[in-house]
Amino acid sequence: MDELLERVRSGYDRIGPHEAASAAGEGALLVDIRYAALREKDGLIPGALIVERNELEWRLDPQGSHRAPEAVSHDLPVVVICNEGYASSLAVLSLRQLGLHRATDLIGGFQAWRAAGLPVDRPTGA
């Protein structure tokens, strides 16, 4: 699996938490693919689009019939966020195969975002 991740990641530039926050401020779409239990436990990145991993391609394909309203173009900068930055790399490969050539992922995932002191909305009831 390490070799696969290395091969996938060699095809694009990954970004860190502060770069992801800056990219969002410049119009990039942050996409949180963590499963519900992790979001409920750890919280949410304000403004991030929540898309379960198994729906990602359906929701982000700008030409798809089930696309999210935010999926407006193949030129859209997308930053995929998982929990620790592993599943997101494989998701980026899939998005790039769909034509989302500006897709990247967050090094270290949500945990790196939180560790960097960036904003996190606590889940309701927490």
Secondary structure, DSSP 4 states (H G I P E B T S, - for coil): -HHHHHHHHTTS--B-HHHHHHHHHTTPEEEE---HHHHHHH-B-TTPEE--GGGHHHHH-TT-TT--TT---TT--EEEE-SSSSHHHHHHHHHHHTT-TTEEEBTTHHHHHHHTT---BPPTT-
